[in-house]
Amino acid sequence: IGTEPLLRALQKHTMHCTYQDQAGTFLNPGAYADDHLHHLSVRNSQDIQDILNIYTRYARVSGLHINPSKTELLTVHTPVQLTNEIVQGTGISTVQTLTLLGIKIQDTYAGSISATHAHIDHKAANRELPIASKHTHMLHRRLLVHTTLLPMYNHAFMAVGTTQQLSKTLANTIRRVMWSTTVGGDIRHRRRQVAFKRI
């Protein structure tokens, strides 16, 4: 609630440089807690400085501190000269990947999907091992998969989607967790009397 006036001011004063998609829809500033995301189509570094000035004015009123050094800039088809002007004039650093709410955003859609799933796969591996190491009933394993592994992937599916290959990899991961047991670092296969698609 406290940042709502800020978001309204940003939307009003950045309309001239807010990114507009092919359907004519403006992608207005978004916020979650203290994380803000701007989709911009700037022509000069002053557009970015104007946004920082709005944050500075908000900080004076609210008492909050805005740290430009923690702000990151991901450029898409942006001239190198303009990028350098923004970095030098504002102190904002450029990155190849932005992280927002667990989603990895890159300069291409395909790159965002791959980076996000690679990030999740790394975390999922840490959760997969305890499940595979437990001597649990198959239905209990199914419950563990649904409560510990799938929520991470569902978040990515809703945010950036997936590909056929990534979906196949996830299916193989679930199959491995359901039908194998890890004992002392060795993988031992369990019985496979139930059709995988019924699980």
N, C-alpha and C positions, 0 to 999 in steps of 0.2 A: 504494500500500500504506500509505503514511504517513497518509493521510486516512481510511482505512477505519474506525478507531475513532471518528473525528469523525462520520462519516456514520451510524454505528450509534447514537451518542448523540443526534444530531439526530432520527433516526427515532423513537427511544424517547420523547424528551421533547416532540416536536411532534405526536404522533399525534392529540391532541385538536383540533388546528387544521389538520391536513393535509387537502388537498382530496380529496374522495371523489366519483367519477363516478357516473352513474346505475346502473351495474352493481355498485356497491358496492366498486370497486377503489380503494385508496388510492394516490395518486401520491406516492411517497416521494421524498426529496431525491436529486438526481442530481448527478454531478460528472464533469468531464473536465479533468484536470490541475488548475489552480487556479481553474477556473470552476465555480461551484455554482449550481444552479437549484432553487428551492423552489416548490411549488404549494400555496398556503395558502388557507384559508377562515377568516380571523381575525375576531374580534368586538370586539377592543380592541387598543390599541397595545402593551400589555404582552406580548402573544404574540410580537410582533416583537422586543421588547427581550429576552425570554427566549432567543430564538435567538441574538441578538448576544452575550449573556452566555456561551452555550456556546462560541461562537467565541473569546471572550476567554479563557476557561479553557483552551481548546486551545492558544491562542497562548502562554500561560505555560509549558505543558509542552513544546511543540514548538520554541519559539523563533521561530516564524513570526509575521509581522505582518499583522493583518487591518485593512484600511482601509475603514471604513464609507462614506467619501465616494465610493468607487468602486462602491458597491452601488447598484443601480437597482431601482425598484419600478414594476411595471406593474399597474395596478388594473383589475379587471373587475367592473362592477356594484357598486362599493364606494362607500358614502356619503362625500360630500365631507368631512364633519366627521371621520370616522375617518381618512381619508387625511391630512388636515392634522395630526391628532394624531400619526400615525406619523412624518410628516416632521419635525415640530417636536421630537418626543421622541427620535428616533434620528439625525437628520441625513441620512437616506437621501433621495435625490432621486427624484421621479416622472418617468417617461418615457412617450412614446406608443409607442415601439418598442424592444424588447429585441433584442440581437444575440447569438446563441449558436451557435458553430461554423458561421458563415456563414448562419444562418437568422434571418430577421427575424420576431420574434414580436410581434403586436399583440393588441388586445383582442377581435378577431373572427377566425374561421378564414379567411374570405374576405380580410380585410385582411392576414393573415400570408402567404397565398399570393401576393397581388399585390405586397406589399413585398419578399418574397424574390426573386421573379422579376425585379422591376425592378432590384434590386441586382445580380443575376447578369447581366441584359441589359447593364448599364453595363460590367461587366468583360468580357463576351463581345465587345462591340464593339471593345475594344482588341486582342483576340486575332483577331478576324475580319479586320481590315484587313491584317495581315501575310500571312495566308493568301491573301486575294484579290489581293494585290499581287505574289505570287510567280508566276513562269512555271513552273508545275509540272504534271505529268501528273495527269489526273483521279483516278487511283487513289491517287496521293500525297496529293492534297487530301482524299480520303476518309479516309486514315490520319490526317491532321492534324486533321480534324473530330472523329474518334473519340478522339483523345488530348488535345486541347486544349479543345474546346468542350463535348462531351457530358458529361464527368465532372462539370462544375459543375452542369448541369441534372439529372443522375441523382441527385446529392446532394439537390437540392430535391425531386425527385419522391418519393424515399423518405421525406423528413422531413415535408413538408406536402402533397404531391400537386400536382395541376395542374388546369387547366380546359380546356375544349375550345378556347377562344380562345387561351390561352397556348400550347397544343400546336400550334395552327395557326401562330402567330407563330414558334415555334421551327422548324417545318418550312419556313417561308418563308426563315428565316435560313440554314438548311442549303442550300436550293435556290439562294439568292443566292451563297453562298460557292462552291458546286460549279460553277455555270454562268455566272459572270461574273468579270471581271478588272478591277481598278482600276489605271488608268494615269494618273498625273498628276492624280489627283482625279476623273477621268472613269471611269464604269462602262461596260465593254464586255462585251456578252453573248457567251458562247462557244456552241459547237454544242450541240444538245440532241437527240442521236440515241439516247440511252439512257434508258429509262423511269426516272423519279425513284424509284419504289418499289423498283427493283432495286438501288439504291445502298445 
